C-alpha cells in the first residue's frame, strides 16, 4: 500500500517519520526499531534515525510505502 506523506519544509528525519506514522511512540524508540526491523529508504536498508528524507524519497516497511511530498499548506499529513 502506497501513501503520500506531506511535509512542510525541506526534509523530515526517518525517526520523525516513524513517529508520525505511529510505528513508534517516541523518538527515543527509533534507534531500537531500526535495529530490529528492515526499513528501506529508496530501496536500500537504512538504520539511521537521523537520515534526512526529502521530497520524492520512498520509505518502505511491512508492505507499506510512504512517499515524501510537499505542500505549503500542510505539515506531517499522511494521505491515501
C-alpha positions as CSV (number, residue, x, y, z in Angstrom):
1,X,0.0,0.0,0.0
2,X,1.4,3.4,-1.0
3,X,0.7,6.5,0.9
4,X,1.9,10.1,0.4
5,X,3.4,11.8,3.4
6,X,3.3,15.6,3.1
7,X,5.9,17.7,4.8
8,X,6.3,21.4,5.2
9,X,9.9,22.4,4.7
10,X,12.9,20.8,3.2
11,X,13.1,17.5,4.9
12,X,11.9,15.2,7.8
13,X,14.2,12.7,9.5
14,X,13.5,9.0,9.4
15,X,12.9,8.9,13.1
16,X,10.4,11.7,12.9
17,X,8.5,9.9,10.1
18,X,8.4,6.6,12.1
19,X,6.8,8.5,15.0
20,X,4.4,10.5,12.7
21,X,3.0,7.3,11.1
22,X,2.6,5.7,14.5
23,X,5.2,2.9,14.1
24,X,6.9,4.1,17.3
25,X,5.6,6.1,20.3
26,X,8.6,8.3,20.9
27,X,11.7,9.5,19.1
28,X,13.9,7.5,21.5
29,X,12.4,4.2,20.2
30,X,13.6,4.9,16.6
31,X,17.1,3.5,17.3
32,X,15.8,0.2,18.6
33,X,13.0,0.0,16.0
34,X,15.6,0.4,13.1
35,X,18.0,-2.1,14.7
36,X,15.2,-4.8,14.9
37,X,13.3,-4.1,11.6
38,X,14.2,-3.7,8.0
39,X,13.3,-0.3,6.8
40,X,14.2,0.7,3.2
41,X,14.8,4.2,2.1
42,X,14.7,4.4,-1.7
43,X,15.2,0.7,-1.9
44,X,18.2,0.5,0.4
45,X,18.3,-0.6,4.1
46,X,18.6,2.3,6.5
47,X,19.3,2.2,10.2
48,X,19.9,5.9,10.6
49,X,17.2,7.6,12.6
50,X,18.6,11.0,11.6
51,X,18.5,10.2,7.9
52,X,17.1,13.2,6.1
53,X,14.1,12.4,3.9
54,X,13.4,14.8,1.1
55,X,10.6,15.2,-1.4
56,X,10.4,12.2,-3.6
57,X,12.1,9.8,-1.2
58,X,10.3,6.5,-0.6
59,X,10.3,4.7,2.7
60,X,9.2,1.0,2.9
61,X,8.3,-1.1,5.8
62,X,5.9,-4.0,6.4
63,X,4.4,-3.9,2.9
64,X,3.7,-0.2,3.1
65,X,5.4,2.6,1.2
66,X,5.4,6.3,2.2
67,X,6.3,8.8,-0.5
68,X,7.6,12.0,0.9
69,X,6.0,15.0,-0.7
70,X,5.5,18.7,-0.1
71,X,2.6,21.0,0.3
72,X,2.9,24.6,1.5
73,X,-0.4,24.3,3.4
74,X,0.2,21.1,5.4
75,X,2.7,19.5,7.7
76,X,3.1,15.9,8.6
77,X,-0.1,14.8,6.8
78,X,-0.4,11.2,5.6
79,X,-2.7,10.8,2.7
80,X,-4.1,7.7,1.0
